[in-house]
Amino acid sequence: MIGYLSLMRKKSIKYLWEESQSNITTIITSKHLPKLKKNLASKKFGKVIGSNILDYENQFSKGGLQSTYSILMRQDGLYADTNDDGQISNFEEAEKNTL
């Protein structure tokens, strides 16, 4: 019985993981990628305009850099910067989206 419950728990966790990955993919492809594609197609790459990492995506001018930062680091994207310090600063953040 314990083995069965363990198996069911693993299946539930796997299902939730796959569902969350699907949701993240949907958000990124519907919200972020069209904006990024438009920026890149019109050669609006953006540039660094600030040096304070706590300005997050606003340390870049509007364009591809800003969009890419949002996709990778912010909550409505992959949220690699889980502690909101403006950088990927620990092993957990670095490994977060590699499973």
Secondary structure as the mmCIF struct_conf table of DSSP 4:
data_model
#
loop_
_struct_conf.conf_type_id
_struct_conf.id
_struct_conf.beg_label_comp_id
_struct_conf.beg_label_asym_id
_struct_conf.beg_label_seq_id
_struct_conf.end_label_comp_id
_struct_conf.end_label_asym_id
_struct_conf.end_label_seq_id
HELX_RH_AL_P HELX_RH_AL_P1 ILE A 2 ILE A 27
HELX_RH_PI_P HELX_RH_PI_P1 ILE A 28 HIS A 32
HELX_RH_AL_P HELX_RH_AL_P2 LEU A 33 ALA A 41
TURN_TY1_P TURN_TY1_P1 SER A 42 LYS A 43
STRN STRN1 VAL A 48 VAL A 48
HELX_RH_3T_P HELX_RH_3T_P1 ILE A 53 GLN A 59
STRN STRN2 PHE A 60 PHE A 60
TURN_TY1_P TURN_TY1_P2 LYS A 62 GLY A 63
HELX_RH_AL_P HELX_RH_AL_P3 GLY A 64 MET A 73
BEND BEND1 ARG A 74 ARG A 74
TURN_TY1_P TURN_TY1_P3 GLN A 75 LEU A 78
TURN_TY1_P TURN_TY1_P4 THR A 82 ASN A 83
BEND BEND2 ASP A 85 GLN A 87
BEND BEND3 ASN A 90 ASN A 90
HELX_RH_AL_P HELX_RH_AL_P4 PHE A 91 GLU A 95
TURN_TY1_P TURN_TY1_P5 LYS A 96 ASN A 97
#
